[in-house]
């Protein structure tokens, strides 16, 4: 349960700001196809779990698991690298914005492939695109260093035995408050509740984050941010690096 302390720290109130976005949900549900049984590894509070089939969640953190809906499927306390299921126990497997937290991604991905008789669906991000977004380049370049060891979407597909990589555009009004969800709503990052549910903030020294947010607030109040990023204003959706890996 190596990652439990981290999730216990950032997981409080997670379900309030990390709600499934229906446009992203469509990508995941479509990739799962007609699978009747699904295991969701790194399930957290249960975001994006389909409600029309049997789902079992796998989650190491009690803080996260306790925020699952009363209507959600059962959750088992375990880690990706050691899934307590037999080979092909599920029709499909899914993992949503979690691989970058796994101590041993390759082993975890092999476990995903082992327990799924059908598609494995991984929602992840491309570090190369992720690190070029304004939040990182302008305010917190240290975030780029946190994710340098994260496997690329192509590497994830390879670890799963092959698969496709699809760009998942992030809507300007995205409901799921992950790191780059607020690319067109920069003032959202000034809210401590929003930052508290984003691991990129939680893993940096608090004083570093505070200083960066002071600069962002100043740039917003003076109009500098809007001048610098006028190309983003009025956009509906952009590629901020999020990817869907599907291995059939």
Buried (B, 14 or more C-beta within 10 A) or exposed (E): EEBBEBBBBBBBEBBBBBBBBEBBBEBBBEBBEEBEBBBBBBBBBBBBBBEEBBBBBBBBBBBBBEBBEEEBBEBBBBBBBEBEBEEEBBBBBBBBBBBBBBEBBBBBBBBBBBBBBBBBBBBBBBBEBBBEBBBBEBBBEBBBEBBEEBBBBEBBBBBBEEBEBBBBBBBBEBBBBBBBBBBBEBEBBEEEEBBBBBBBBBBBEEEBBEEBBEBBBEBBEEEBBEEEBEEBEEEEBBBBBBBBBBBB
